[in-house]
Amino acid sequence: MKFQRHQIILAGLLGLTLIGMLVGWGILNSQHLGFCTPGSYDCPTSSLIDGVGFPLYYTNTWPLALIFFLLVFVRKEIFRWWWKFALPAGVLVLYWILQTSPGSGFSIFGGRSEEVHFLSILFALYSMIIVFVTYFGYWLRVRWKNRNGNIVRK
């Protein structure tokens, strides 16, 4: 089976999301995994746990993994429309998350964990809306072409 370019891109995004969740889980459970001994200097600090581990693992990066997985199976035209809108939105979301330091009070939602939680859900909803609208528009075009007797390219 030959994979298309958009499927490879989405598999990469899915892989990065899953690796991020695995890194977050590893930071949160470093003592249980034997990476460090309790109370030693080689254990992650609370700012690393709160600023990186918790947002990567617990705060709903799961919808992103689900969206990336489901988008692997959509048509190439649908992916192109999603990519045109999701790439700028994703860059803005990532910038918004990264400009907030874990301990600072400069946050609308209370902290980096809450921002990742809210923005990942917002990005997933935004992606679903784009895919739904694009599928509906594609369905209407195909239906209109069939009604007029034109040949539809498959």
C-alpha angles and dihedrals in degrees: 000000000000116000121219122232095253091053090053091049092050092046087054092050090048090049092050091049092050092045089051091052090048092050090049091050090048092052092048094047101035093125094050092047092053097245091126141006119246113267096014128122094245093068119098115267122241090253090056091047094046097037101041114006099048096045093047097049113023107030105080106276082141093087089057091054090049093048092049091048094050093046090060088074100048126099120273092246091055091050091051092055092046091048093052092056102029098051096062091040091049092050091051092048092049092048091049091052096045096048090061112080115215097245101036124105092224100108135108093211101041102262147350094282092055091046093052089047095051098038096047090053090045091050091048091051090046090051093049091051091050092049093046094049092045093048090048091050091047091049091051092050092049092047093048092049091049091050092053093049096249119144113253116217112230 
